[in-house]
Amino acid sequence: MEDTWKEVHRLGHRRFVGGDDDYWDLIGDLQFRLLLDRGLTPSDVFIDVACGSLRGGVRFIRYLDPDCYLGIDKRIELIIYGVAMELGIDAYREKRPRFVVSDAFEFHRFDSKPAFGLAQSLFTHLCGSDIESCLRKLGRAAAPGCKFLATFFEVPEPIVNPSESHSHSFFGYTRAEMEEFGVGAGWTPCYIGDWQHPRGQKLIEYVAA
C-alpha cells in the first residue's frame, strides 16, 4: 500500500489511472453519456467497477440520487484521492456514495442491488478466469435485468494472453470469447462494438436474468 501511495502522489491521481487531464475529462464524459444513452436515471442504483479515482464516478455521483452510487476498487488510495480532490466533501455528504475496497469482486458487501453497471478499462487488464469471476459474482448481487457494460480490446482471433491479471498488461479477446464469458456466468450478452473510445476499446453489454 505504501508504494501505491507514493506512486499516486508522484504521478497524480489522474495520471495514475492513465492519460493527461484532457484524456481524463474525455473518458469521464464519454462513459457518463454512454450510461445516459442506455437509460440510466437519477433513481437507479449504479455500480462503478474499478472506480479508481472517480474519473467517471464524480459525474455519476453528482447525477444520481443519494445512496445510488456504488464504487468498488482494489486501491483505497485512489478512492480517497477521488473523493478529496474530485468530488469534494460537501457532495460526498450530500450524495452518500458507497465504496468497497476489494481485489476479489466482493459485490455482496453492498446493501443494494445495482440496476446498471460499468467496467471501463478493467477487462482490458484481466485474464479470462477473473472476467468470469467478476461476472459471476456481480450476477449474484445485481438486480434482475441489470445492464452491465464493459470495455475490452477486441482481436480477430483468440490470442495467448498473460496467465494472470495485471494492471499494466494487454489482454485481448474476440467478440465470441466476451460473449461466452457472459453466458457462462448467467448473463445475456449484447455486443455493441465501437463507442468512440480514443484508444479503440470496444463495448459489450451484459443483461442479468
C-alpha positions as CSV (number, residue, x, y, z in Angstrom):
1,M,0.0,0.0,0.0
2,E,2.8,2.4,0.9
3,D,4.3,2.1,-2.6
4,T,1.0,2.8,-4.2
5,W,0.5,5.9,-2.1
6,K,3.9,7.1,-3.2
7,E,3.2,6.4,-6.9
8,V,-0.2,8.1,-6.8
9,H,1.4,11.1,-5.1
10,R,4.2,11.2,-7.6
11,L,2.1,10.9,-10.8
12,G,-1.1,12.4,-9.5
13,H,-4.4,10.6,-9.1
14,R,-5.5,11.4,-12.7
15,R,-2.3,10.3,-14.5
16,F,-2.0,7.2,-12.3
17,V,-5.2,5.8,-14.0
18,G,-3.9,6.7,-17.5
19,G,-3.7,9.8,-19.6
20,D,-3.4,13.5,-19.0
21,D,-6.1,16.0,-17.9
22,D,-7.7,16.2,-21.3
23,Y,-7.9,12.4,-21.6
24,W,-9.4,12.3,-18.0
25,D,-12.2,14.6,-19.0
26,L,-12.8,13.0,-22.4
27,I,-13.2,9.5,-20.9
28,G,-15.2,10.7,-17.9
29,D,-17.7,12.4,-20.2
30,L,-17.7,9.5,-22.6
31,Q,-18.7,6.9,-20.0
32,F,-21.3,9.3,-18.5
33,R,-23.0,9.9,-21.8
34,L,-22.9,6.2,-22.5
35,L,-24.9,5.3,-19.4
36,L,-27.4,8.1,-20.0
37,D,-27.9,6.7,-23.6
38,R,-28.5,3.2,-22.1
39,G,-31.3,4.5,-19.9
40,L,-29.7,5.4,-16.5
41,T,-31.9,7.7,-14.4
42,P,-31.1,9.5,-11.2
43,S,-33.0,7.0,-9.1
44,D,-31.2,3.9,-10.5
45,V,-28.6,2.2,-8.4
46,F,-25.4,2.2,-10.4
47,I,-22.2,0.2,-9.7
48,D,-18.8,1.5,-11.0
49,V,-16.5,-1.5,-11.1
50,A,-12.8,-0.4,-10.8
51,C,-14.0,3.1,-10.0
52,G,-10.4,4.3,-9.3
53,S,-10.1,8.0,-8.5
54,L,-13.6,8.7,-9.8
55,R,-12.9,9.7,-13.4
56,G,-16.4,8.7,-14.3
57,G,-17.6,8.4,-10.7
58,V,-17.7,12.1,-9.9
59,R,-20.1,12.6,-12.8
60,F,-22.3,9.7,-11.8
61,I,-22.3,10.7,-8.1
62,R,-23.5,14.2,-8.8
63,Y,-26.2,13.0,-11.2
64,L,-27.6,10.1,-9.1
65,D,-29.9,10.4,-6.1
66,P,-28.3,9.9,-2.7
67,D,-27.2,6.3,-1.9
68,C,-27.4,5.3,-5.6
69,Y,-23.7,5.2,-6.4
70,L,-21.7,2.1,-5.6
71,G,-17.9,2.1,-6.3
72,I,-15.5,-0.8,-5.9
73,D,-11.8,-0.7,-6.4
74,K,-8.8,-2.6,-5.1
75,R,-6.9,0.6,-4.3
76,I,-8.2,2.6,-1.4
77,E,-5.6,5.3,-2.2
78,L,-7.4,6.1,-5.5
79,I,-10.8,6.4,-3.9
80,I,-9.5,8.7,-1.2
81,Y,-7.9,11.0,-3.7
82,G,-11.0,10.9,-5.9
83,V,-13.3,11.9,-3.0
84,A,-10.9,14.6,-1.7
85,M,-9.7,16.1,-5.0
86,E,-12.5,15.5,-7.5
87,L,-15.8,15.1,-5.6
88,G,-15.4,17.2,-2.5
89,I,-16.6,16.6,1.0
90,D,-19.9,18.6,0.6
91,A,-21.0,16.4,-2.4
92,Y,-19.8,13.3,-0.5
93,R,-22.0,14.1,2.4
94,E,-25.0,15.1,0.3
95,K,-24.9,12.1,-2.1
96,R,-23.6,9.4,0.2
97,P,-21.8,7.3,-2.3
98,R,-20.8,3.9,-1.0
99,F,-17.4,2.3,-1.6
100,V,-16.0,-1.2,-1.2
101,V,-12.2,-1.8,-1.3
102,S,-11.6,-5.3,-2.7
103,D,-9.4,-7.2,-5.2
104,A,-11.8,-10.1,-5.2
105,F,-15.1,-8.6,-6.6
106,E,-16.9,-8.6,-3.2
107,F,-20.1,-7.1,-4.5
108,H,-22.0,-8.8,-1.8
109,R,-20.7,-6.2,0.7
110,F,-23.0,-3.6,-0.8
111,D,-26.5,-3.5,0.7
112,S,-28.4,-2.6,-2.5
113,K,-28.6,-4.3,-5.9
114,P,-27.5,-2.3,-9.0
115,A,-29.7,-1.9,-12.0
116,F,-26.8,-0.5,-14.1
117,G,-23.1,-1.0,-14.0
118,L,-19.9,-0.2,-15.9
119,A,-16.3,-1.6,-16.0
120,Q,-14.3,0.9,-18.0
121,S,-10.8,-0.2,-18.8
122,L,-10.9,-3.2,-16.4
123,F,-11.4,-6.3,-18.6
124,T,-8.6,-4.9,-20.8
125,H,-6.3,-5.9,-17.9
126,L,-7.9,-9.2,-16.7
127,C,-7.3,-12.8,-17.6
128,G,-10.3,-14.8,-18.6
129,S,-10.9,-16.5,-15.3
130,D,-11.0,-13.2,-13.5
131,I,-13.5,-11.8,-16.0
132,E,-15.7,-14.8,-15.4
133,S,-15.3,-14.4,-11.6
134,C,-16.4,-10.7,-11.9
135,L,-19.4,-11.5,-14.0
136,R,-20.4,-14.5,-11.8
137,K,-20.2,-12.6,-8.6
138,L,-21.9,-9.5,-9.9
139,G,-24.7,-11.6,-11.3
140,R,-25.5,-12.8,-7.8
141,A,-25.5,-9.2,-6.5
142,A,-27.3,-7.4,-9.3
143,A,-31.0,-6.6,-9.7
144,P,-33.0,-8.6,-12.3
145,G,-32.5,-7.0,-15.7
146,C,-29.3,-5.2,-14.6
147,K,-27.4,-3.8,-17.6
148,F,-23.6,-4.1,-17.1
149,L,-21.4,-2.5,-19.7
150,A,-17.7,-3.5,-20.1
151,T,-15.0,-2.3,-22.4
152,F,-12.4,-4.6,-23.9
153,F,-9.7,-4.8,-26.6
154,E,-11.1,-6.8,-29.5
155,V,-8.9,-9.2,-31.5
156,P,-10.0,-11.0,-34.7
157,E,-8.7,-14.4,-33.4
158,P,-8.0,-15.8,-29.9
159,I,-4.6,-14.9,-28.6
160,V,-2.4,-16.1,-25.8
161,N,-2.9,-13.6,-23.0
162,P,-0.9,-13.4,-19.8
163,S,-1.8,-16.1,-17.4
164,E,-2.5,-13.6,-14.5
165,S,-4.3,-10.3,-14.5
166,H,-2.1,-7.2,-14.4
167,S,-2.9,-3.5,-14.4
168,H,-0.2,-2.8,-17.0
169,S,-0.5,-5.7,-19.3
170,F,-2.6,-6.0,-22.5
171,F,-5.4,-8.5,-22.7
172,G,-7.3,-9.0,-25.9
173,Y,-10.4,-11.1,-26.6
174,T,-12.6,-11.9,-29.5
175,R,-16.3,-11.0,-29.6
176,A,-17.2,-14.7,-29.2
177,E,-14.9,-15.0,-26.1
178,M,-16.5,-12.0,-24.5
179,E,-20.0,-13.3,-25.2
180,E,-19.0,-16.8,-23.8
181,F,-17.8,-15.2,-20.6
182,G,-21.2,-13.7,-20.1
183,V,-23.2,-16.7,-21.0
184,G,-21.2,-18.9,-18.7
185,A,-21.8,-16.5,-15.8
186,G,-25.6,-16.4,-16.4
187,W,-25.8,-13.1,-18.3
188,T,-27.3,-12.4,-21.8
189,P,-24.5,-10.7,-23.8
190,C,-25.2,-7.9,-26.4
191,Y,-22.2,-6.8,-28.4
192,I,-22.1,-3.1,-29.1
193,G,-18.6,-2.7,-30.5
194,D,-17.4,0.8,-31.3
195,W,-18.4,3.6,-28.9
196,Q,-15.9,6.3,-30.0
197,H,-13.2,5.3,-27.4
198,P,-10.0,7.1,-28.4
199,R,-7.8,4.1,-27.7
200,G,-10.1,1.7,-29.6
201,Q,-11.7,-0.2,-26.8
202,K,-14.9,-1.9,-27.8
203,L,-18.0,-2.3,-25.7
204,I,-20.2,-5.2,-24.7
205,E,-23.4,-5.1,-22.6
206,Y,-24.4,-8.0,-20.3
207,V,-28.0,-8.2,-19.1
208,A,-28.8,-10.1,-15.9
209,A,-31.6,-12.7,-15.8
